[in-house]
Amino acid sequence: MRNFAHVFISRVRRQAKRKTQCATIVSGGRERTFIGYDWGDDTFIFERDVWLRLDDHAPVVILRKASLIEGRAGRIMTVTSGSHSVAAIPLLKGLLWDLGRIPDKRRGEVMTKSAVCANIVGDRIEISQRDVPIDEVIATDEWLRGLGWPLTGVVIAERTDSAIERYRRLGQEWRIKPLVWTRAEMDFALAASRTHIHSRLTYHHNVKGVHFLPYSDFAAIAPMCHEDFEAAKACIAELASPLEVGEAPALLDQKFHGHHEIELFGIRDPDAHDRLVEMVLAIGRDMPSLTPDEAADRISAAAAFFKSSLSFPDLADNSSDLFVGSMYKHLTGEIYHGTQDQIVPAFDDRRTALPGVTYVGGRPDLHPLADDRTRAIIDYAASLLSHGEEMEYVNVYELRLDDAIPLGKGPTREIEFKTTRRPIPIRLLEKSLARQGVEYASYMLARVQAFQALGVPFVDHHLLSRPNRSAGATFYFIRARCPGYALNNISYNRFQRPTGEGGLFEDFPEAILMAAAQAGRAAAFSLIAKKYFPGRDPVRFNQGKEIVEFGYDLAYRCEMPVDVRICSIRGSLGWPCIDKTQENMEVCFDTYSEAFGATVAAIWRKHAAAVTLDDVISRFNEGFASATRIIYWNHATQREPFDQFDPHLRPMFQFTQKWHFALWALDEQYAGLDRIQSLIASYARNAAAGA
């Protein structure tokens, strides 16, 4: 199938000036012919017939001519088969016309610092930064797009910090190849990485240019000796023979972080790895004199050693979760950011960038694949700007919380934008409503704003509506992303402080107890709002929706838990019985106190070495009581507007009845503080004891 890569090469061949002579050299053990085209100051070098083999991840190398010959203008772009070295080494040696001759001692520097490596993958060209400065990567990207490559056709394959930062500021973080975490997505990524060099061997090619050879693919060479001995010889030669005369074999050719051009995948023990490499090199030296049976026996012995040397037995099975997860992390380069033991794929905060907009001089330039939902989010952000304030950049992400939902269809998105008047980017979350219809949307917004007016710290929600052909309208809400940590997932280091001795840290009990107090406040808000949802764990508490904010505390001269906010309205006014009876209140208080007590016990268990259970109970109850008193006072001093509030919603939602019950229950909560605190303490002790 012809894609833009085919169209581009065809256009160069048709419109550029072809060099009068071809360059024929021996590279990778075979004779190759290169055809050159001059187009203005730029030169394009294509291996003959490479346009017929683009589906094999055709390697691309792009570099400035000035990197080879000082003062020369323009760039060189090579497209070859095999590996990046197939054209790069002859180019640096001066074998491809008069484009340059680099001394041996400088070739490594030019390749690592000046040559931008890429691969043609489908209808895209994927650029790997490696050790090239990000400015050169961006310049190469702009050069390609100036040649007609579309915005969606140039992908940054490597997620380096410098690339993410620069493309984020362009509003184009989506052009950096995203990380994935579902098995199906990793399987797709591994399949897309499969490539050949010269022989029938199939590798997984990573962003650093390393070709990983799994055990199963190596072991397949042995039976090949009986089926097609010449093909088997080519496989061994590819592993054991140098690419060019005087160069190292691919198994020894240093590539990146100790890896080589071809890497035998899954062996961590360096001694075992070196021994296996020597076995393969020895087979390569002896191959011309071996019979098919002898070669098969030698290769089978090496394969058996390969399998026995794997770090984990499951790495011998290309379909195992361990193999897929480990290989994926090697493909993306994430393995270089952690230890070799960390083979679980990174989640990148479980958010994936989507096409959006680039701002040029304050004016928006929408990206071709930005959907209507993204456009509406961008329009909303733009509506927040003041007179004279301009947008610098915007990035839109999808928060991928359900592995079964394809990218672009999830319920939650995030927008991050920076303006000329704000030093810190603003982050907002946009989420589709669980139920369709304007009535439910109004019910949600009424609950948020009613409890906010009462003093419950729900995050501001703004309702958006967009046309929907099937449902008439689709409703979404946007809210600020709360700074801080979810109550059930606060980083442990937030509860430590330096000892002042050699960089050591110690537990800080007061920080733990202040967090317990914030948890108590959140519990009071949850009970006041009657957050309840029928089913398992119906009390909607400590499920990631209570966000504890940390700030600098003058008394302790360090960051401490200073506030808590509730980021979700779901379940509010959800208590199933709205009878204003003491019996109903007893059941209500008992049900919520049990859930609160479990949270108290969980906080204590996490920090049992630093604080006592009684201290955690005491601080939790203090926070609970103080929040209850504040909200009660807010209601008591302005009863009339709260009691008369009626947003005129459909009767099916029973808002007025539920709201009046919640206000009545608030008075009961205030009056019954002592009893509720005793219940929380009792349930906490039972939970801590394992009852």
C-alpha positions, 0 to 999 in steps of 0.5 A, spaced: 500 500 500 502 506 498 503 511 503 506 518 504 513 515 505 512 512 498 509 518 495 515 522 498 520 518 495 517 517 488 517 525 488 524 526 490 526 521 484 521 524 479 523 532 481 530 532 484 536 532 480 539 524 480 547 524 480 550 521 474 553 515 477 551 510 482 555 508 488 556 501 489 559 498 495 560 492 500 556 493 506 553 488 511 556 482 507 553 484 500 553 488 495 549 494 495 548 500 490 546 507 492 542 512 488 543 520 489 539 525 488 540 533 489 534 537 491 537 544 492 542 544 497 539 537 500 541 530 498 537 524 498 541 517 498 536 511 497 539 504 497 536 501 490 529 498 490 529 500 498 522 503 496 520 496 495 522 494 502 519 500 506 515 495 510 521 492 514 522 499 518 527 502 513 532 505 517 533 513 515 539 517 517 539 525 517 544 530 518 547 537 516 552 537 511 556 541 515 557 536 520 561 532 514 564 538 511 565 545 514 561 550 511 556 546 506 549 548 506 543 543 506 542 536 509 543 529 507 537 524 508 539 516 507 534 511 506 536 504 506 535 497 508 538 493 514 540 498 519 542 505 520 550 503 519 549 500 512 549 507 509 552 511 515 558 508 515 560 508 508 557 516 508 562 517 514 568 514 510 567 518 504 565 512 499 558 515 497 560 521 492 564 527 495 559 528 501 565 527 506 570 523 509 570 523 517 577 521 521 576 514 524 576 518 531 571 523 530 566 518 526 563 516 533 562 523 535 558 525 529 554 519 529 552 520 536 551 528 536 549 530 529 546 524 525 538 523 527 536 516 526 529 514 524 525 509 521 519 509 516 514 505 520 507 505 516 505 511 513 510 515 519 517 516 520 519 515 527 525 519 530 529 517 535 533 522 539 538 518 542 544 523 544 543 528 539 541 535 542 533 536 542 534 543 538 537 538 532 531 533 533 526 539 532 530 542 526 530 535 523 522 535 524 521 542 521 525 540 515 521 534 514 515 538 515 517 543 510 518 537 505 511 536 505 511 530 511 504 532 515 504 533 522 501 526 523 507 523 519 513 525 523 513 522 530 518 522 536 519 515 538 523 516 544 520 519 550 526 523 553 525 529 558 528 534 553 523 532 548 517 532 552 518 539 555 520 542 548 514 538 544 509 540 550 511 547 549 509 547 542 502 543 544 504 537 540 506 532 546 501 527 542 507 527 537 511 523 542 510 516 541 506 514 547 507 509 552 502 503 553 500 498 559 495 494 556 497 487 554 493 488 547 497 495 546 504 492 548 502 486 543 501 491 538 507 495 539 512 488 539 509 486 533 510 493 530 517 493 532 519 486 528 524 487 523 530 484 519 537 486 517 539 482 512 537 475 513 531 471 515 532 473 522 527 477 526 529 482 531 525 487 536 528 494 534 528 499 539 528 507 540 536 506 541 537 502 535 538 496 538 536 489 535 534 485 540 534 477 538 529 473 543 531 466 544 526 463 540 528 466 534 535 464 535 533 457 536 529 457 530 536 457 526 538 450 528 532 447 524 533 452 518 540 448 517 536 442 514 531 446 510 535 452 507 542 451 509 544 458 505 539 462 509 542 459 516 549 461 514 546 468 512 543 468 519 549 466 523 554 471 518 549 477 520 550 475 528 558 473 527 561 477 521 563 485 521 558 490 517 564 493 514 572 490 514 575 493 520 569 493 524 566 489 530 561 484 529 554 486 530 554 482 537 560 486 539 558 493 536 557 498 542 550 501 541 548 504 547 548 503 555 552 497 554 548 494 548 550 492 542 547 493 534 544 486 536 543 484 543 541 477 545 535 478 549 534 476 556 541 474 559 543 479 565 549 475 567 555 478 564 559 472 564 554 468 561 552 473 555 560 473 554 560 466 553 554 465 549 557 471 544 563 467 543 559 460 542 556 464 536 562 467 534 566 461 534 560 458 530 561 463 525 568 462 524 567 455 523 561 455 518 564 455 512 567 448 513 560 445 517 555 440 514 548 442 515 548 436 521 554 439 524 551 446 524 545 444 527 548 441 533 552 447 534 547 452 534 542 447 538 547 447 543 548 454 543 540 455 544 540 450 550 545 455 553 541 461 551 535 458 554 539 456 561 542 463 562 535 467 561 534 471 567 527 468 568 525 462 564 518 465 562 523 470 557 523 463 553 516 464 551 515 470 547 507 470 549 508 470 556 506 476 560 514 477 563 517 477 556 512 482 553 512 487 559 520 486 559 521 487 551 516 493 551 520 496 556 526 495 552 523 497 546 521 504 549 528 505 552 524 506 559 529 500 561 534 505 561 531 510 566 530 504 572 534 498 574 534 491 570 529 488 575 524 493 573 521 490 567 514 492 569 512 497 563 511 504 565 504 507 566 506 515 564 501 517 569 496 513 565 495 519 561 496 519 553 496 526 549 491 527 544 492 532 538 490 539 540 492 546 538 499 550 537 499 557 538 503 561 534 503 569 536 497 567 541 493 565 535 490 557 535 492 553 529 488 546 530 491 540 529 488 535 523 486 530 528 483 534 534 476 532 535 470 536 537 471 534 544 478 537 544 476 543 541 470 544 546 475 543 551 480 548 548 475 553 547 473 553 554 480 554 556 480 560 552 474 563 555 478 564 561 483 569 559 483 576 561 483 582 556 491 582 554 492 575 556 494 570 551 495 563 550 502 560 550 501 553 549 495 547 550 496 540 551 490 535 552 490 528 555 486 522 556 486 519 563 486 512 561 483 508 567 479 503 563 484 498 559 478 496 555 476 503 552 480 505 546 484 511 546 479 517 545 473 514 547 474 514 555 470 519 560 476 523 562 480 528 559 485 533 562 487 540 559 494 543 561 495 550 559 500 556 560 498 563 558 502 570 558 500 572 565 501 566 569 507 563 571 505 556 572 501 552 568 493 550 569 491 543 569 483 542 569 479 535 568 474 534 563 469 528 565 463 526 561 457 525 566 455 517 567 448 519 565 445 522 559 440 528 559 440 535 561 436 533 567 441 529 570 446 534 569 442 540 572 442 535 578 449 534 579 451 541 578 445 543 583 449 538 588 456 541 587 454 548 588 449 547 594 454 544 598 459 549 596 455 554 599 454 550 605 462 550 606 463 543 604 470 543 599 467 540 593 471 542 587 468 547 582 464 544 577 463 547 570 458 544 565 459 543 558 454 541 553 455 539 545 451 536 540 450 529 539 446 526 533 444 520 537 442 523 544 441 530 542 446 533 547 452 530 551 454 533 557 461 534 560 463 537 566 470 541 567 473 542 574 480 544 577 485 538 578 486 538 585 494 539 588 496 534 593 495 527 594 489 522 594 488 520 602 489 513 600 495 514 596 500 519 600 507 518 598 511 515 605 516 520 604 511 526 606 511 523 613 519 524 614 524 530 615 531 530 615 535 528 621 541 533 619 546 527 619 548 525 612 542 526 609 538 521 613 531 522 614 526 520 620 519 519 621 515 525 623 509 523 627 506 530 627 505 530 619 502 523 620 497 526 625 496 532 621 494 528 615 489 524 620 486 530 622 485 532 615 482 525 614 477 526 619 475 533 616 474 529 609 470 524 613 465 530 616 464 532 609 462 526 607 457 524 612 454 531 611 454 530 604 451 523 605 456 520 600 453 513 599 452 509 593 449 502 593 453 496 592 460 494 595 463 499 600 457 503 599 460 509 603 464 513 598 470 515 603 477 514 602 477 511 595 481 516 592 476 522 592 479 526 598 485 530 596 490 532 601 494 538 600 501 540 603 504 546 604 509 550 608 508 550 615 511 556 619 511 552 626 515 546 623 519 549 617 517 544 613 511 542 608 505 539 612 498 537 610 494 543 610 487 542 607 483 537 604 478 538 598 473 533 595 474 532 588 468 528 586 460 529 587 458 522 585 454 519 591 452 525 594 445 525 597 445 518 596 443 515 603 437 511 601 432 513 607 430 520 608 426 519 614 427 524 619 427 519 625 432 517 630 432 510 628 434 512 621 440 517 624 443 511 628 443 506 622 446 512 618 451 514 624 453 507 625 454 505 617 459 511 616 463 510 623 465 503 621 467 506 614 471 512 618 474 507 623 477 502 618 480 508 615 483 510 621 486 503 622 489 503 615 493 510 617 495 507 623 498 501 620 501 504 615 505 508 621 505 504 627 512 505 628 511 512 629 505 514 632 500 510 637 493 508 635 490 512 640 493 518 637 491 517 630 484 516 633 484 523 637 487 527 631 482 524 626 476 525 631 478 533 632 478 534 625 471 531 624 469 535 630 472 541 627 469 541 620 462 539 623 462 545 627 464 549 621 459 547 617 453 547 622 455 554 624 454 556 616 447 553 616 445 556 623 447 563 621 443 563 614 438 558 615 433 561 611 436 561 604 439 554 605 432 551 607 428 555 601 433 553 596 429 549 590 433 549 583 426 546 580 429 539 578 425 533 576 421 530 581 425 523 579 431 526 583 427 528 589 432 533 590 428 538 595 427 532 600 434 529 600 437 536 601 432 538 607 434 531 610 441 533 609 440 539 613 436 536 618 441 530 619 447 536 619 443 538 626 443 531 628 451 530 627 452 536 630 448 534 636 451 527 636 458 529 635 460 525 642 457 519 640 459 519 633 466 520 635 466 514 640 463 509 634 469 511 630 474 510 636 470 503 637 470 501 630 478 503 629 480 499 635 476 493 632 479 494 625 486 495 628 485 488 632 483 485 626 476 484 628 
